[in-house]
C-alpha cells in the first residue's frame, strides 16, 4: 500500500495537466479588434505640448 501511494499520486497529478490552450491567449479576431481600438485611441489623443496657455489657464 505504501509503495502504491506515490505512484498513484503521480498518475493523478499527470492527469491534471493543462490543455494546449494558453490562458489569456487572443484569437486573431480579438487581436484585430484590440489593434483597431488602440488606433482609435491614438487618433483621439491630444499632445499636451500643443495646448496653448489659455486652454490650461481658467482665468486667462
FENHU-V670636 format. One record per helix or strand of 3 or more residues. SS is the DSSP state (alpha for helix, beta for strand). FROM is the first residue (numbers start at 1). TO is the last residue. If there is no record, write none. Layout:
ss={SS | SS}
from={FROM | FROM}
to={TO | TO}
//
This chain:
ss={alpha | alpha | alpha | alpha}
from={2 | 28 | 48 | 53}
to={15 | 44 | 50 | 56}
//
